[in-house]
Amino acid sequence: MLMRQPLDVVIVGAGVVGAACAYYASRSGLSVAVVDRGPVAGGTTGAGEGNLLVSDKLPGPELELALLSAELWRRLSEELPADIEYELKGGLVVAASEESLAILSTTAAGQRSAGVEAYHVTCDRLRDVEPHLAPHLAGGCHYPQDAQVQPALAAAELLRAAGRAGAVLRSGEEVVGILRDSKGAVRGVRTTREELRAPVVVNAAGTWGGELAALAGVDLPVLPRRGFVLVTEPLPRLIRHKVYAAEYVADVSSGSAALQTSPVVEGTPSGPVLIGASRERVGFDRTLSVPVVARLAARAAALFPVLADVRVLRAYQGFRPYLPDHLPAIGPDPRVPGLFHACGHEGAGIGLAPATGLLIADTIGGRRPALDLGPFAPDRFDAAPVPPVPQERNL
C-alpha cells in the first residue's frame, strides 16, 4: 500500500526524541508522519525517570544542548495544554569525602563558566537543603536548573500537539526498508503495512538507531546500556530535589561495559520515590538482577536513612542508547542524502529531546541551527568510506 498524501518528513520512533522532532517540524509547516513498531513511549522513554539535567554534564557540546533544552522544556510546560508534571525541583550533588568534594567543586567551577547555576553547599548546611540526608557528608553543590517531567506524558503531549499541526502517528508499524533513488538519496520508508514517501527520514529509533541506520547502508554504533530503577510505596514529600552522589558523573561518562552503580534518589509529585542508578552493557538482556536491585536499595538507604524501612513496590529496567563518545548523533548524514539522525542520547534523551527536535527541524527547513552540529555528526565514527548500497534494503 502506498500512502498517497505527500510528506516532507518521516520520523522513525515515537519516544520523546521522535515526538520532539515531530512537534518542531510540524510547527514549522512541514508535513510529518511518525512511525513506531510499538506504542508511544514504548521503549527507553517509558522506562526513564524524566530527568532534565545540567548538573551531570561537563562543559562542551552536550552541556550546550542541555542548557538549550532546559529553556525549551520550561516553555513547553507552558505551551502544552496538559500537565506533563514538569517540576523545576533543582538538583543536589553530594560528596562523601573531601577528595570527592574537591573534584565536585572543580567540576562546578567549569560548569559555571559555561552558564550553569551551581552553588557550593557546606557540610553543615546540607540538611537545610535536604533534611533527611545522612550525616557526616563532606558537602555538596546545588543546581537550581535541574528539573523533571513525566516522560511518557511528555512524549504523548508533544505528539498530540504535533497532530494538531497536521502530523500523523502510525504506531504498530515496523520500518523494514529505506526507500532510495538511483543516486542513493532517501525517498521514504517501507513499513510492514505500507510505503511512506518523503525526501527526509529521521532516525529517532533510540536504542535501535543502529539497526535503522543499517537499513540505509550506514554504520551508527548504537549499543544498549541497561539500567534499573526502583519505585517505592507512596510517601509524604521527604526528598525535595534530585539527589545523587558525585561519583554519578564519572559513571555516566565511563565507557566501561561493567556494572556501575551510584545512588540517585528523587521524590515525585504522586508520592513514590525513584531510586537509581545502574549502568551495564549486557545487550538486550531483560533479566531482573537481584544483586543490582539490592545494591541500589542499600546505597539509597545509606544516603537517606529514612528510606531503610520503606517498601519497594517494583523495579524496572530500560536500555539507554549508548554511543562510544557519549554524544548523540544529531543532524544530516552526509553518507545518505535525506537521512537525518536524532538518537544515541544514552540516559539524557528526555532532557535533551527539545533541543534535538528543534535542531533537526531547523536544519531540515534550511534554517541555521542554534548550535553547531559538528560534534554530533553521525559519520564521526567512520574509519573508512562506506561502499555503495542497493536502492532499498530490508532488515
N, C-alpha and C positions, 0 to 999 in steps of 0.2 A: 504494500500500500504506500502511495506517495502522498505526503501532506501537501495540499495544493497552495495554501496561502504562503506568500513569500515571507521569509525570515531573514533577519540580519545576523542573528547570533543564536547558536545552540550552546547551552551550558550543561555540562555533564556533571551532576552532583547536586543534591538538594539538601546538603548540610548548610551550616551558617555561612561558609565562604561562598558557595554557589548562590545562596539566597541573597547575599550582599551584592554579588556581581549582577544578579538579575534585577535587584532593586535599583541600582545606579544606572545600569544600562537601559532599562525600560523607562526610567525617569528622564533620560537624555533623548528619548524619542526613538530608540531602536526597538525593532520587533524581536521578541525573545521567546525561546522555548527552553524550559528546564527539564532535563531527563534524568531519572534515577531508577535503578533497578529495584529499590526498596522504597519505604515511606520517607517523608520529610524528617530530617534529623535522625535517620535510622542507623547511622554509622558512628563516627567519632564524636560528632556534635551531641548526640543523645547520651553519650557516656561521659560528657565533660562536666566540670564543676561551674563553668561560666565565669572564669577569671578574666578580668580585664586589667592586665598588669603592666606597669612600667618598672616596678621595683626590681624585677628579676632580669633586667636587660642591661647589658653594658653599652657604653657609648658606641654608636655606629649605626649601620642601616636598619637593624631590627628595632632599635630604640626609636629612631626617627619614625618608623612605621607605627610603633606603639603609641607615640605621642599624637600623631595624626589621628589614629583610631580612637584614642581616648576622647578627643574633641568630637569626633563623629558619633561615637556612642552617646555622648551627652545630648547631642542634637536629636539623634534617633529616639531617645527616651521621651522627647517632647513631641516629635513628629508622628510617631506610630500611634494609632488610635487606642491600642490595647496595652495593658500593663505588661511589660516584659521583665518585671522585677529588677529593674536597674537600681542599683544602690551604690552610691559613691561612699563606700564604707572606709576606704583607706587601708593601707597595709602596714603591718608591724613586723620587721625582721629582727630577730633576737639572736644574740651571741652568747654562748655558754662560757667562753674563755676570753681572756684578754687578747690572746693571739687572734682568735676569730673576730673579735670586735675591731681590732686594728685593720684587718682585711676589709671588713664591712665598712669602716669609716673611709678607707681609701676608695672603695667602690662608690660610695655615696658622693664623695667629692667629685669624682669624674662624672657621675650622673648629673649632679647639679650644674656642672659646666655645660651640659648638653640640654638643659632646660627642665630637668626633673626637680620637683619639690621633694626635698629629703631633709629630715630634721633629726639630729642626734638626740637620743633619749638615754639619760644616765641610769645606772642600775637602781638608784633609789627612787626613780620616777616611773619605772616600767609598770608597776602595779597601779599607778594612777591612770595609765593608758588602758591596761588590761588587768583588772583586779584579781583575776583567778590564775594569773601566771605563777609558775613555780618560783620560789625564792632563789637567791644566790646566782641569778643570771648576771653576766658581766655588763650588759647594756643592749642597746638596740638602735634602730632607725625607723622613723615614722614616715610613710609615703602617702600623703593625702590624696594623690591622684588615682590610686588603685581603686577599682570598682568591681562590680559583679552584675551579671544578668542571669536569667534562667535560659539556658542556651536553646532548648527545643522550642520554647515560646518565642524567643527572638528570631530563630530561623523561620518559624511559621508565619510570624507577623511580617517579616521582610518579604516573604513570598506572597502573602496576601496583598501587601501594598504594591508589589510588582504586578500582580494580577490586575489590580485596579488600573494600572498603567498599560495594560494590554498583554502582559506576559502570560504564557501558557505553561502549566505544570503537567508533565507526563510521568507520573510515578508508576512503578511496576513494569517499566520498560528498560531492558538492558541494552546498552550500546554494544553492538557486535562488530561494527565496521566503521571506518572513517572513509567517507567518500572523497575522492581526489580526482582532479582533471589530468589531462595528458602531460601537463607541466609539473604535476605534483602538488598543486595548490588545493587546499581544503574546499570541498563543496558541500559539506554536511556530514550527517551520520546515518548509519543504518542501525535500527533497533530490532528487537525481537518482534515488533509489530509493524514497523513502517520505515520509510525513509524521510528524514527531515533535511531539507535543502537549505543551506546557508553558507555564505562565504567565510564565516568565522565560527570556530568551535573553541569553547573554553573548557579546559581540563580542570574541573574543581572536584575531582573524584577522591580527594583526601588520600587515605592510605592505599587506595587502589590507583593512584595517579600514575604510577609507573606502568601498570597494565594498559591504561588508556593510551599513554604515550606510545607504547609498543604497537598499538593498532595503527598508528601513523608512521611507524618505522623508525622511531627515535628512542633514545635511551634517556630515562629520567630515574635515577637510582633511589626511588622512594622505598623505604623499609618500614614495617610496623614496629613500634616500640610500645610494649604492653605496660599498662598502669592500672592499679586498683584504687578504688575509693570506698570508704566505709561510710555508712549513713546511720546515725544514732536515732534513738527514740526522740520525739519532740521534747524540747526543753525550753525553759524561760531563756531570755536572751542573755546568756552567760558570756559570750565572746563577741566583742564589738567590731573587730577588724579581721581581715585575713592575716593570720599569724603564722610565720614559718621560720625555721632555723636558717641561719646564714649559709649553711652548707648546701641548701637547696639550689642556690645559684650555680654552684660548681656542678651539681648533679645534672642540672638542665643542660649545661654546656658540654658535658662529658660525651666523648664518642665511644665509651665502653659499652659492650653488649651485656656485661654482667649486671646483676641485680644491684640497684642503688635505692636506698630509702632515706628520706629526711622528713621530719614532721611538718605537716601543713594542716592547719586547723582553722575552720571558719564556721560561723553560725549562718543560718538562713532565715529569711522573713517568716517562713512557715514553721520554724522551730527546730528541726533536726540540725545536728552539727555534721559537717562533712570533714572527713579525715583522709589525707593522702600523705605523702605521695611516693609512689614507687615507679621505677623505670627499669625495663629489661627488654632485650631483643630476643624473643623466643618464637619468631614467626607469628602465625595467627592462632597460637595455642590458647584456647579459652578455658583451660583447666583452672579451677579455683585453687589458688596456692594458699593453704592454711598457714604455712610459716610466714609468708609475706603479710597476710592479713594480721596475724598475731604481732608481727614486728611493728606494723603501722599503729595498731591499738596501743601497744606498750609505749611507743615513742610519743604518741599524743598525750597519754596519761602522765608521762614524765614532764611534758611541757605544761599541761593543765591538770594537776592532781584531782581537780573536781570531777574529771571525766572517768576516773578509775572505776567507779561502780555504775556507770551509765551503760545501758544495753545498746549493743549494735544490732539494728534491725536487719540490715542487709549489707552485702558487699557486691560491687560490680566492677567489671573491667572494661577498658577500651583500648584501642590501638591508635597511638599517635603517629601521624605520617612524618617520618624522620628522613632528612637529607643529611649527607655527611658533614656539611659545614654549618648546620643548624640554621640556615636561612631558607625561607620558602622560595619556590620558583614562581615568579610573577612577571607576566608580560608575554610578548610575542616570541614564538620560537623561530629563529632565523633559518632553521633547517627545513621547516614546512610552512610555506606562506598560508596565513589564515588560522594557524593553530596557536592558541594562547594557553598559558598555564597559570593556575591560581591554586597551588597545592604545596604540600611539604612544610606546613607551618608547625609541625610537631605538636606540642601541648599548648601552643599560643594561638591556635587558629580562631578561637572565639574572640579573643581580644583583638586580633589583627584583621578580622574579617572586613569591617567597613572600609578601612584604608585600602585593602586589597581590591575590594569591589569598585571603589572609586577610581583607583589607578587603572584597572582593567577597562572600565567604561570610558574613561577619558582617552586612553590610548587607542581603543577601537574607534572612537569618534574623531580621531585626528587632533585631539586637544593635547596640549603639553601637560604631562602628569605633574602632580605636586612634588614628587620625589624622583630622584634618579633611579631608574630601574636597572642600571648596570650591575649592582651587586646581586640582584635576584635573577639574572639572566638564566634561562632554562638550559642553555647549552654549555654552561660553565664547567661541567664535569667531563666534557668530551676530551678524549685523548687522541682521537683520530677522526677523519671525515666519515660521515655516515654514508654507506653505499645507497644507490638508488633503490626505491621500493616500488612494489606494484601499485596500481591506481587505488585499489581497495584491499584491505586486509581484514581478516576475522581473527578473533582471539582463539 
